[in-house]
């Protein structure tokens, strides 16, 4: 079975030797008088991922500094990313994939003589759930005598999830251009700027995109 791992829309240079996903439970156990223990079931917590990666020093298409730079930028600029792991059978059939929006929590860099010049990194990721903000407006009614009367509060949601912009993802293949991808989704290659604007953290030059990059396609 073949594995492909993507972070920040970039295919990682080597398949991780192992992958650990921890789904944290938030259940509570209480002890009732004369009844013993009971379990209060609650929604699960955020998934935690431990991802060991190896960045080749000499044999990779990009140096280790390229990938380490992405991790550092995610921490310093508080960026989130999609963690994608695809699994393919020996016959080339896509089996299933893991696709989770995550934040980079920690990463440890290790250099071991047994690994030669390669750089080993253990990355700890945590599932990220989008959340919205609300505005509360408090109005005080004034009585005929001029004194303050009843107070009312109105809660306004900044943006409903139903009106959030829709998007899909696209994995760059050999021969692709932003113009061609835009034509595929929008029917007009000149709309490539929509894809570029949505993926500025991955695209330095609109004329240079790479096989394996995963782009967000606004719809």
Beta strands, then each sheet from edge to edge (+ up, - down):
strand 1: 2-7
strand 2: 10-11
strand 3: 19-23
strand 4: 28-32
strand 5: 36-40
strand 6: 47-55
strand 7: 80-88
strand 8: 94-110
strand 9: 119-127
strand 10: 134-142
strand 11: 148-157
strand 12: 167-171
strand 13: 214-218
sheet 1: 2+ 1- 7+ 8- 9+ 6- 3+
sheet 2: 4+ 5-
sheet 3: 10+ 11-
sheet 4: 12+ 13-
end
